[in-house]
């Protein structure tokens, strides 16, 4: 497990002394071929009247981390302070943003992305992680396929959604809420997984058949929108990422 701790633009935040443990461990479990951008955002603490100065290209109240693509699943770990002081202004961690980018093919352009967000609040009206030590936030990603261009080439879109404590997929983006006071000395872990099942990005464009999906013909072959509109017998060929012309995605039968 390797810690990734570069700060955008080389800007470091000064810590608050004399408070003992005033940080927590943020872990992100990434699937294979995922790249990650993480941003920790600090804002004036509740009750503080100080205002951070506006700067172009420099934001000392924001820590940014980058993790490159890896061929296998991996865990990224950060040690994040919960409070900071910038130019005499007391700040607290208010949120953490994530940008996921994943490869679905061999070409440089064969990449999809989605995001996640954790809100860090002063108080929450529910039990936190005080006794557990680790708070887990789970997400599931899925590839959605579509066709583009005059040859109806396959392209994919990455969609990541949260998973609740019962393992049920939600309609909200990955992430959630955490209580700042309950994070001290603890671990907040976000886990992402990718399901093997792909599905169409848009409805009424594809028809499920043995072996996968057929692309509806629409008005004619040149119709790039090509809605089925109840016609489940007329289809058009598609172009696979490797250049093959096929009738069924993904088996190419």
Buried (B, 14 or more C-beta within 10 A) or exposed (E): EEEBEEBBEEBEBEEBEEEEEBBBBBBBBBBEBBBBBBBBBBBBBEEEEEEBEEEEEEBBBBBBBEBEBBEEBBEBBBEBBBBBBBEEBBBBBBBBBBBBBBBBBEEEEBBBBBBBBBEBBEEBEEEBBEEEEEBBBBBBBBBBBBBEEEEBBBBBBBBBBBBEEEEEBBEEBBBBBBBBEBBBEBBBBBBBBBEEEBBBBEEEBBBEBEEBBBBBBBEEEEEEEBBBEEEEEEBBBBBBBEEEEBBBBBEBE
